[in-house]
Amino acid sequence: MNIEVNGTSLEVLDTGPGSSGETIAFSHGLLWDTSLFAPQIAALRSRYRCIAWDHRGQGKSASDHRNCIGIELVTQDAIALLEHLAPGPVHFVGLSMGGFVAMRIASRRPELLRTLCLIETSADPEPIENVGRYRMLANVVRMLGPRVVGSRVTPIMLGRTILTDPNRRADLATFTTTMTQRRDIWRAVNGVIDRAGVASELGRINTPTLVMVGDEDVATPRPKSELLVSGIRGARLEVIPHAGHSSTVEEPARVTSALQRFLG
């Protein structure tokens, strides 16, 4: 369903009440949509109300006129959506870009959150060594469309295990198609490239926090997660074997199990 908030229209998945009466909000990573959390939602929806949405300018949500859809704007969208849909604090799960959103909410609007799960994300700005390459890819997408960069994107977004496993070629094709759908995705890419760091805000986060990272993640490798754990009081780290930057679909059972233990 589409919901109008903060001057845009967001595509929202809402499973309705679960047996616990608690809500989990899922905030996806760049290039993805709510399908990034499909395995976890399927496993958890009987117990929890699960809410997930496509960020502005991604998935099936509305386009935006800006050349750069900034993380601060996407965070405002998420806050407005939570205030619209959730009757109380939620368990918030954010992966990569979704984690950028999650940390900002946890630092600035802690009353909205019950727990925090940060997956394959970082509190730092985009490393300078990545900026030129990512800017080039965004410009290619703007001129030629996203499918021409699929072979350059998948080694960033997925780990070597799934990339080399002949038994998962269908999964790989599905994920690549999902990540190369929207021609206007370059606007959201610019927002990720240009984001400010929030390391200075980590000390203000008091929400119980789980940090997860795939051991094959090259986009935000394990040291980035270790910095989150050292900066957030009481946070703990869970490393997901055989997963890259999209562990929720690469190793869904392991991620779901870790999330269930944390929530329990």
Buried (B, 14 or more C-beta within 10 A) or exposed (E): EEBEBBEBBBBBBBBEEBEEEBBBBBBBBBBBBBBBBBBBBEBBBEBBBBBBBBBBBBBBBBBBEBEBBBBBBBBBBBBBBBEEBBEEBBBBBBBBBBBBBBBBBBBBBBEBBBBBBBBBBBBBBBEEEEEEEBBEBBEBBBEEBBBEBEEEBBBBBBBEBBBEBEEBEEBBEEBBEBBBBBBBBBBBBBBBBBBBEBBEBBEBBBBBBBBBBBBBBBBBBBEBBBBBBEBBEEBEBBBBEBBBBBBBBBBBEBBBBBBEEBBE
